[in-house]
Amino acid sequence: MNLSRLMILGLLADRGPMHGHQIRRAGELTNAEVWGGITGGAIYSELRKLGAEGLIRAVREEQVGRRPARTVYEITGEGRLELVVQRDAALDVVFGSADPVSVVLESMTAERERLTARGVLPPLAAGAFRRGELRLEAELRWHDEFERQLAAGLPARAALPIEPGGPA
């Protein structure tokens, strides 16, 4: 899975043709560098690779005032297929085939009960164990809910307006 590839293809599929600066700004607004290590340089490098692979194509150049000309890209049919591959890979990372969170939760609960039954776990420590269990249960409920939403098809998001000449 390549997060910069996933982000670029997803933006072009969701919002339509965009130039590199618009894609970079969308990454900045969603903190892509924090959650995915996607830098501005990585975006422009990935745009070149995607174009060379035929997954996106340049549709026109735009120039606003004295700013440099910007190439506007759109996703191709092959790019849409690659987007499906990248999304599936990302979902496998998030959900995986095994559910390690539920395994950890079962282990924590069993260990807390075992130690409590032996009388070696003070009430404060038992409370801390239970807090961890409740947090994991909440995480599992969220994953189940999110998986149901994905299966049902998430409603289209309102695109963030990123216009040429807008805030940089």
C-alpha positions in Angstrom: 0.0 0.0 0.0 1.2 3.5 -0.9 -0.5 6.2 1.1 0.5 9.1 -1.3 -0.8 7.1 -4.2 -4.0 6.3 -2.4 -4.5 9.9 -1.4 -3.9 11.3 -4.9 -6.1 8.8 -6.7 -8.8 9.1 -4.1 -8.8 12.9 -4.4 -9.0 12.9 -8.2 -11.7 10.2 -8.1 -13.7 12.1 -5.5 -13.2 15.7 -6.5 -12.4 15.5 -10.2 -9.5 17.2 -12.0 -7.0 19.0 -9.8 -3.5 20.4 -10.1 -0.6 19.4 -7.8 -1.0 22.5 -5.6 -4.6 21.7 -4.9 -3.7 18.1 -4.0 -0.8 19.3 -1.8 -3.2 21.7 0.0 -5.8 19.0 0.6 -2.9 16.9 2.1 -2.0 19.8 4.4 -5.6 20.4 5.4 -6.0 16.8 6.4 -2.6 16.6 8.1 -1.4 13.9 5.6 2.2 14.4 6.7 1.2 13.4 10.3 -1.0 10.4 9.6 0.8 9.1 6.5 4.2 10.8 6.2 3.0 12.4 2.9 5.1 15.5 2.1 4.6 18.0 -0.7 7.7 16.6 -2.4 6.3 13.1 -2.2 3.0 14.3 -3.8 4.8 15.8 -6.8 7.0 12.7 -7.2 4.0 10.4 -7.0 2.1 12.5 -9.6 5.0 11.9 -12.1 5.0 8.2 -11.4 1.2 7.9 -11.7 1.3 9.8 -15.0 4.1 7.5 -16.3 2.0 4.5 -15.4 -1.1 5.8 -17.1 -3.1 6.0 -13.9 -3.6 9.8 -14.2 -3.3 12.1 -17.2 -2.7 15.8 -17.7 -5.8 17.5 -19.1 -4.7 21.1 -19.3 -2.4 23.7 -17.8 -3.7 26.7 -15.8 -2.0 29.9 -15.0 -3.4 32.5 -12.6 -1.7 35.9 -12.9 2.0 35.8 -12.6 2.0 32.4 -10.8 3.7 29.5 -12.5 1.6 27.4 -14.9 0.0 24.4 -13.1 -0.8 21.0 -14.8 -4.3 19.8 -14.0 -4.6 16.0 -13.7 -7.5 13.6 -13.9 -7.8 9.9 -13.0 -7.9 7.3 -15.8 -9.9 4.1 -15.9 -6.7 2.2 -14.9 -6.2 4.7 -12.1 -9.7 3.8 -10.8 -8.8 0.1 -10.8 -5.5 1.0 -8.9 -7.5 3.0 -6.4 -9.6 -0.1 -5.6 -6.4 -2.1 -5.0 -5.0 0.6 -2.8 -8.2 1.0 -0.8 -8.4 -2.7 -0.3 -4.8 -2.8 0.9 -5.5 0.1 3.3 -8.6 -1.7 4.7 -6.6 -4.9 5.2 -4.1 -2.9 7.3 -6.9 -1.3 9.4 -9.1 -4.5 9.8 -6.6 -7.3 8.9 -7.7 -10.9 8.7 -7.3 -11.5 12.4 -8.6 -9.3 15.0 -5.7 -8.6 17.4 -7.7 -6.2 19.5 -10.3 -8.7 20.5 -7.5 -11.2 21.2 -5.8 -8.7 23.5 -9.1 -7.9 25.2 -9.9 -11.5 25.9 -6.3 -12.0 27.3 -6.6 -8.9 29.5 -10.0 -9.9 30.9 -8.8 -13.5 31.6 -5.6 -12.2 33.3 -7.5 -9.7 35.5 -9.9 -12.4 36.6 -7.1 -14.9 37.3 -5.1 -12.4 39.3 -8.1 -11.2 41.2 -9.2 -14.7 42.0 -5.7 -15.4 43.5 -5.9 -12.3 45.6 -2.8 -10.8 44.1 -4.4 -7.9 42.2 -5.2 -4.9 44.4 -8.5 -3.1 43.7 -6.7 -0.1 42.1 -4.8 -2.3 39.7 -8.0 -4.2 38.9 -9.7 -0.9 38.1 -6.8 0.0 35.8 -7.1 -3.3 34.0 -10.9 -2.8 33.7 -10.3 0.7 32.2 -8.1 -0.9 29.5 -10.7 -3.5 28.8 -13.5 -0.9 28.4 -11.3 1.2 26.0 -10.6 -1.9 23.8 -14.3 -2.7 23.8 -15.1 0.8 22.6 -12.5 0.5 19.9 -14.0 -2.8 18.7 -17.5 -1.3 18.6 -16.2 1.6 16.5 -14.5 -0.8 14.1 -17.7 -2.9 13.7 -19.7 0.3 13.0 -17.1 1.6 10.5 -17.0 -1.7 8.7 -20.9 -1.7 8.4 -20.7 1.9 7.0 -18.1 0.8 4.4 -20.2 -2.2 3.4 -23.2 0.1 3.0 -21.3 2.7 1.1 -20.3 5.9 2.8 -22.3 9.0 1.7 -20.3 11.3 -0.6 -18.3 14.0 1.4 -18.7 17.6 0.5 -15.4 18.5 -1.2 -13.3 21.2 0.4 -13.2 24.1 -1.9 -9.6 24.4 -3.0 -9.6 27.0 -5.8 -6.7 28.2 -7.9 -5.4 31.4 -6.4 -7.0 30.4 -3.0 -5.2 30.3 0.3 -1.8 28.8 0.1 
